[in-house]
Amino acid sequence: MQLISPETIFRGNDAWENALPQITKLTKSPLILGRSIHTDNLRNKIFRDLENQNLNVSSANLQFDCCFEDISRVKNIISKNGHDSVIAAGGGKVLDSGKYIAECLDIPCITVPLSASTCAGWTALSNVYTKNGQFIKDVALRTCPKILVYDHKFIQTAPSRTLASGIADALAKWYESSITSSTIDDGLVQQAIQISRVLRDQLLIEGEKAFKAPFENNVSWPNSIEACGLTAGLVGGIGGEKCRTAAAHAIHNAITQIITPNKFLHGEIVGVGLLLQLRLEEMKNNNKLADQSIKQLLVLMRKLNLPTTIAQLGINVFENQNLEKIANFTCRDESEIHFLPFEVSKHDIVKLITNFEKQTIKI
């Protein structure tokens, strides 16, 4: 079974308004799930619009990340109040939580991304974390969201940092899928890889302009946000698990195990993981193009103000056994690092990160 896409997708400047008639057919008592105080105004608009459709609507906010404590609490609220759907409006953690909760209760989920930071609004997958933001596991879901509302006016209100994060996460699709799945004969998988290549090229060409220029009369902006939020999800939907993740995400998951005072976005950490994956390919798989790819990515990442080392994520890998913790989690049995076509040991990761954090890459 392949779960390729949401059943219905609304996109563009008036996506929310256009989606309302279908939403009102699907649900009579929705719960709006959110988190950030910075998106209160948007969620209040969603609430009012649903109320005006004579729906019995209420809302709840996550207290942490997509964690079992929040999921359990919100499930109880929905069950107690008899809600018949979840409308998840926010970033990736909110969208993943909404999808997971809806699946547990066997009710439909409507995703309304409020930034272009991830493709979580699309996928049949939820990443579960601890209350402190440490990655626990991926949970494969039975369905993609029932409706995805990708409203450009909503996403325009998000900080530019979220778009930079989304670009880094979407770029990883090509670098991960091309190495994990290039020998698979399945035609859909091969097509997914090629889509991820076009996605990469588009973001390398248009990503900086989308990030820096005003979004009015800037075709690079809608192209880039839809690349991050829609096309990146399609790649995983068509290609399956191995087209989603490899070393970049495995290293992301490991880095989240180190608690830091400052929160970094998913794609910001994945971007660092991507640079490390390319260096690993050079070290273990004799990839002669890896250094060139790193320099190409660094040009864009620096223009997008993205971190390019673990140190820039606020972590000193040479203290508190941080390096060993990251290596151990990266190489645990269920890690995506093992999707790579060569063996990777804890010693390899220690050597990789040690050398990477000490180097200066000139571009």
Order of alpha helices (4+ residues) and beta strands (2+ residues): beta-alpha-beta-alpha-beta-alpha-beta-alpha-beta-beta-beta-beta-alpha-alpha-alpha-alpha-alpha-alpha-alpha-alpha-alpha-alpha
